[in-house]
Amino acid sequence: MSLNLPASVISTQDLKEIILETRKYSRWFAQSEVKLQRAGGNLPQQPVIAPATAELINGWAGERPLSQKSLGELIAALDNLDATMPRIIITLAAVAPTSLKHAIASWCRQNINRGMLVDFRFNSTLLGGMVVRYGSHVYDWSFRRQILAARGKFPEILRHV
């Protein structure tokens, strides 16, 4: 069965949160099955899970009834995705707003890899621009790098001022 992550899952952290919530839901599901088998057992309270996790669990179950085995398969598939999905790290000079994160992740998924996870970091010493890491490649389009690359020109510019 194929696993389609919700569009709201952008970063490694988002994927890890879904994995943790699915594991928590699976533990609850196992406890509730045991208590249902014991007549009169009080069911434990269902854990609160994010809508993306609920969508994923429901999509995984499909038409068949949800079982502990199918939840175990889902967790194994999520762990496999976590280990194999390509990742790109984008470092910006300031914290990226959510709309920018979604736009960049959407672009990466359309132009680089459909299953791309995009992690965002910030480093104020960049002064502007961005640094992109993909695999062992680093692409530095920061203002800091441009300023340091042209530092020999500063005395000449200052002489003409």
MODAFEN-V930621 format. One record per pair of residues at least 12 apart in sequence whose C-alpha atoms are under 10 Angstrom apart, sorted by sequence separation. I is the first residue (numbers start at 1). J is the second residue. If there is no record, write none. Layout:
i = (I I)
j = (J J)
This chain:
i = (31 32 105 106 120 129 130 5 31 32 57 60 61 105 128 129 130 29 32 57 60 90 104 105 119 126 128 129 130 131 28 29 105 126 127 128 129 28 102 104 118 126 127 128 129 28 29 57 88 101 125 126 127 128 129 28 29 56 57 101 125 126 127 28 101 125 126 27 88 124 126 127 25 26 24 25 24 25 24 25 88 96 22 24 95 96 21 86 87 95 96 21 22 86 94 95 21 22 25 85 86 87 88 89 90 91 92 93 94 95 20 21 25 85 86 87 88 89 90 91 92 93 94 95 85 86 87 88 89 90 91 92 93 94 18 22 84 85 86 87 88 89 90 91 92 93 94 17 18 21 22 25 85 86 87 88 89 90 91 92 93 94 17 18 20 21 91 92 93 94 18 19 22 33 81 92 93 94 18 22 33 82 91 92 93 94 17 18 92 93 94 29 30 92 93 14 15 18 29 30 91 92 93 18 29 30 91 92 90 91 92 26 27 30 90 91 26 29 89 90 91 8 9 26 89 90 8 9 26 27 88 89 90 6 7 26 88 89 6 25 26 87 88 89 5 6 87 88 5 23 26 86 87 90 6 22 23 26 86 88 89 90 91 92 93 5 6 22 92 93 5 23 91 93 4 22 23 3 6 22 5 4 19 20 3 4 19 22 2 3 18 19 2 19 1 19 1 18 19 16 15 16 19 15 15 16 15 12 3 1 2 1 5 12 3 12 2 3 12 1 5 11 12 11 12 3 11 11 10 10 9 8 10 11 7 10 9 10 8 7 7 10 15 14 12 13 10 11 12 13 14 10 11 12 13 9 10 11 12 9 10 11 12 9 10 11 5 10 4)
j = (43 44 117 118 132 141 142 18 44 45 70 73 74 118 141 142 143 43 46 71 74 104 118 119 133 140 142 143 144 145 43 44 120 141 142 143 144 44 118 120 134 142 143 144 145 45 46 74 105 118 142 143 144 145 146 46 47 74 75 119 143 144 145 47 120 144 145 47 108 144 146 147 46 47 46 47 47 48 48 49 112 120 47 49 120 121 47 112 113 121 122 48 49 113 121 122 49 50 53 113 114 115 116 117 118 119 120 121 122 123 49 50 54 114 115 116 117 118 119 120 121 122 123 124 115 116 117 118 119 120 121 122 123 124 49 53 115 116 117 118 119 120 121 122 123 124 125 49 50 53 54 57 117 118 119 120 121 122 123 124 125 126 50 51 53 54 124 125 126 127 52 53 56 67 115 126 127 128 53 57 68 117 126 127 128 129 53 54 128 129 130 66 67 129 130 52 53 56 67 68 129 130 131 57 68 69 130 131 130 131 132 67 68 71 131 132 68 71 131 132 133 51 52 69 132 133 52 53 70 71 132 133 134 51 52 71 133 134 52 71 72 133 134 135 52 53 134 135 53 71 74 134 135 138 55 71 72 75 135 137 138 139 140 141 142 55 56 72 142 143 56 74 142 144 56 74 75 56 59 75 59 59 74 75 59 60 75 78 59 60 75 76 60 77 60 78 61 78 79 78 78 79 82 79 81 82 82 82 74 73 74 74 78 85 77 86 77 78 87 77 81 87 88 88 89 81 89 101 101 102 102 102 104 105 102 105 105 106 105 105 106 109 117 117 116 117 115 116 117 118 119 116 117 118 119 116 117 118 119 117 118 119 120 118 119 120 115 120 115)
